[in-house]
């Protein structure tokens, strides 16, 4: 892992081509908030007495672009524990919100892109495996187990790269 010894404290730089637009986290957050489907659903849940909680935005470099993933939780007015309700995913200029990470990834890459050429069963299996690693990473994060969190993120990356069509060549 990049943050474990002997690499602890070292920076990793990802270079992106200057001729291609790559959205950063702030632009993605703005795109999510401007998405009518997402903002209407969040407003509806907030009006129904539930509290919508946006999880941390995960940034996953893939090829010469970035995949963004953000969980969306709902906590009932009387409930203490929030429940994962949706997953928001963004890649390039597309933003989607679905019930699971697998569904979000499938919707994100559905029409054009690398997933179109893969058999659906393969895509579903990889998406389910990616979701399992993501869920375990969040559990490790909540438990304060940074090493376990890193292990799960490291396991998640190759699955997302396979779904996205390959590894980033911009990594230095």
C-alpha positions as CSV (number, residue, x, y, z in Angstrom):
1,X,0.0,0.0,0.0
2,X,1.2,3.5,-0.8
3,X,0.8,4.8,2.7
4,X,2.6,2.0,4.6
5,X,6.3,1.8,5.2
6,X,8.6,2.2,3.3
7,X,6.4,4.6,1.3
8,X,4.8,6.3,4.4
9,X,4.8,10.1,3.9
10,X,5.6,10.0,0.2
11,X,3.4,11.7,-2.3
12,X,1.9,10.2,-5.4
13,X,1.2,12.5,-8.3
14,X,-1.3,11.7,-11.0
15,X,-0.7,13.7,-14.2
16,X,-3.6,14.2,-16.6
17,X,-3.4,15.3,-20.2
18,X,-3.8,19.0,-20.7
19,X,-6.0,18.6,-23.8
20,X,-8.7,16.6,-21.8
21,X,-11.1,18.1,-19.2
22,X,-10.9,16.2,-15.9
23,X,-13.4,17.3,-13.3
24,X,-12.1,17.8,-9.8
25,X,-14.0,17.0,-6.5
26,X,-15.6,20.5,-6.3
27,X,-16.9,20.4,-9.9
28,X,-18.3,16.9,-9.2
29,X,-20.1,18.1,-6.1
30,X,-21.6,20.9,-8.1
31,X,-22.7,18.6,-10.8
32,X,-24.3,16.3,-8.2
33,X,-26.2,19.2,-6.7
34,X,-27.3,20.5,-10.1
35,X,-28.6,17.0,-11.2
36,X,-32.4,17.4,-11.0
37,X,-33.1,13.7,-10.4
38,X,-30.7,13.6,-7.4
39,X,-31.7,17.0,-5.9
40,X,-35.4,16.3,-6.2
41,X,-35.0,12.9,-4.5
42,X,-32.9,14.4,-1.7
43,X,-35.5,17.2,-1.2
44,X,-38.3,14.7,-1.1
45,X,-36.6,12.5,1.5
46,X,-35.8,15.6,3.6
47,X,-39.5,16.7,3.5
48,X,-40.7,13.3,4.6
49,X,-39.0,13.6,8.1
50,X,-35.8,11.7,7.2
51,X,-32.4,13.2,7.3
52,X,-30.2,12.7,4.2
53,X,-26.5,12.2,5.0
54,X,-24.0,12.4,2.2
55,X,-21.0,10.2,2.7
56,X,-17.4,11.0,1.8
57,X,-16.6,11.5,-1.9
58,X,-14.2,8.7,-2.9
59,X,-11.8,9.6,-5.7
60,X,-10.5,6.6,-7.8
61,X,-8.1,7.4,-10.6
62,X,-8.9,5.3,-13.7
63,X,-6.9,5.7,-16.9
64,X,-6.6,9.4,-17.6
65,X,-9.7,10.3,-15.7
66,X,-11.3,9.8,-12.3
67,X,-14.2,7.8,-11.0
68,X,-16.1,9.5,-8.1
69,X,-18.3,7.5,-5.7
70,X,-20.4,8.9,-2.9
71,X,-22.8,7.0,-0.6
72,X,-26.1,8.6,0.4
73,X,-27.6,7.6,3.7
74,X,-31.0,8.1,5.2
75,X,-31.7,8.4,8.9
76,X,-35.3,8.2,10.0
77,X,-36.5,10.9,12.4
78,X,-36.9,8.4,15.2
79,X,-33.9,6.2,14.2
80,X,-30.4,6.4,15.3
81,X,-28.6,4.4,12.6
82,X,-28.4,5.8,9.1
83,X,-29.2,3.3,6.3
84,X,-27.4,3.3,3.0
85,X,-30.1,4.3,0.5
86,X,-28.3,5.2,-2.7
87,X,-24.9,5.4,-4.3
88,X,-23.9,8.4,-6.4
89,X,-21.2,7.8,-9.1
90,X,-19.6,10.2,-11.5
91,X,-17.2,9.6,-14.4
92,X,-16.4,12.1,-17.1
93,X,-19.5,14.2,-17.6
94,X,-22.0,11.6,-16.4
95,X,-23.5,11.5,-12.9
96,X,-25.9,8.7,-11.8
97,X,-27.6,7.7,-8.6
98,X,-28.7,4.1,-8.0
99,X,-29.5,1.8,-5.1
100,X,-26.2,-0.1,-5.2
101,X,-22.6,0.5,-6.3
102,X,-23.0,-2.2,-8.9
103,X,-26.1,-0.6,-10.4
104,X,-24.5,2.8,-10.4
105,X,-21.4,1.5,-12.2
106,X,-23.5,-0.3,-14.7
107,X,-25.6,2.8,-15.4
108,X,-22.6,5.0,-15.6
109,X,-20.8,2.9,-18.2
110,X,-23.9,1.4,-19.8
111,X,-24.4,3.1,-23.2
112,X,-20.8,3.7,-24.3
113,X,-17.5,2.7,-22.9
114,X,-15.7,-0.3,-21.7
115,X,-18.6,-2.1,-20.0
116,X,-20.6,-2.3,-23.3
117,X,-18.1,-4.9,-24.6
118,X,-18.1,-7.1,-21.5
119,X,-20.6,-9.9,-20.9
120,X,-23.3,-8.7,-18.4
121,X,-22.6,-11.5,-15.9
122,X,-18.9,-10.5,-15.7
123,X,-19.9,-6.9,-15.1
124,X,-22.4,-7.8,-12.5
125,X,-19.9,-10.1,-10.7
126,X,-17.2,-7.4,-10.7
127,X,-19.6,-4.8,-9.6
128,X,-20.8,-7.0,-6.7
129,X,-17.2,-7.7,-5.7
130,X,-16.3,-4.0,-5.9
131,X,-19.3,-3.2,-3.7
132,X,-18.3,-5.8,-1.1
133,X,-14.8,-4.3,-0.9
134,X,-16.3,-0.8,-0.7
135,X,-18.6,-1.9,2.2
136,X,-15.7,-3.5,4.1
137,X,-13.6,-0.4,3.5
138,X,-16.4,1.8,5.1
139,X,-16.7,-0.6,8.0
140,X,-12.9,-0.5,8.6
141,X,-13.0,3.3,8.3
142,X,-15.8,3.5,11.0
143,X,-13.8,1.2,13.2
144,X,-10.7,3.4,12.9
145,X,-8.8,0.6,11.2
146,X,-6.8,2.6,8.6
147,X,-4.7,-0.3,7.5
148,X,-7.8,-2.4,6.9
149,X,-9.4,0.5,5.1
150,X,-6.3,0.8,2.8
151,X,-6.3,-2.9,2.1
152,X,-9.9,-2.8,1.0
153,X,-9.3,0.3,-1.2
154,X,-6.3,-1.5,-2.8
155,X,-8.5,-4.5,-3.5
156,X,-11.3,-2.2,-5.0
157,X,-9.0,-0.4,-7.4
158,X,-8.2,-3.2,-9.8
159,X,-11.9,-4.1,-10.0
160,X,-12.9,-0.5,-10.9
161,X,-10.0,-0.3,-13.4
162,X,-11.2,-3.5,-15.0
163,X,-14.8,-2.0,-15.2
164,X,-13.3,1.3,-16.4
165,X,-11.2,-0.3,-19.1
166,X,-7.6,-0.3,-17.8
167,X,-5.0,1.2,-15.5
168,X,-4.0,4.8,-15.3
169,X,-0.8,5.5,-17.3
170,X,-0.6,9.0,-15.7
171,X,0.6,7.6,-12.3
172,X,4.1,8.7,-11.3
